Amino acid sequence: MVGGRLKGRHSLRPGSSTVNEIAFRLYLLAGASLVAIGFFGILASAELLRKILGVNIMGSGIFLILVGLAARTTDPIPDPVPHAMVLTGIVVSVCGTALALALADRVRAMKAREMLDEEEEE
């Protein structure tokens, strides 16, 4: 470090292109990891609750990718449209999760009722 600046061709000051590129790559990597984990959770489990959680994890990964893409501009101010899309997506995903959990509860109740009906017949 010379005179408060890092030696070399890259500076790591906030707002510099190197910091933005590192942040973008971290968001992209974290988002892609969450999408992969969620997809694995959907494929690997037969339980409805775990599948719903997998879809939520995938949605969170997509939100991270969108936020990372919003920050990838040459302007110091990121693009607000992807941030608005992420906020809207969060609201939609909460509503979708509530609907999926209600349907999963109904499926569980129907299966329990079928099991009781089979026991009564025997």
Buried (B, 14 or more C-beta within 10 A) or exposed (E): EEEEEEEEEEEEEEEEEEBBEEBBEEBBEBBBEBBEBBBEBBEEEEEBEEBBBBBBBBBBBBBBBBBBBBBBEEEEEBEEEBBEBBEEBEEEBEEBBEEBEEEBEEEEEEEEEEEEEEEEEE
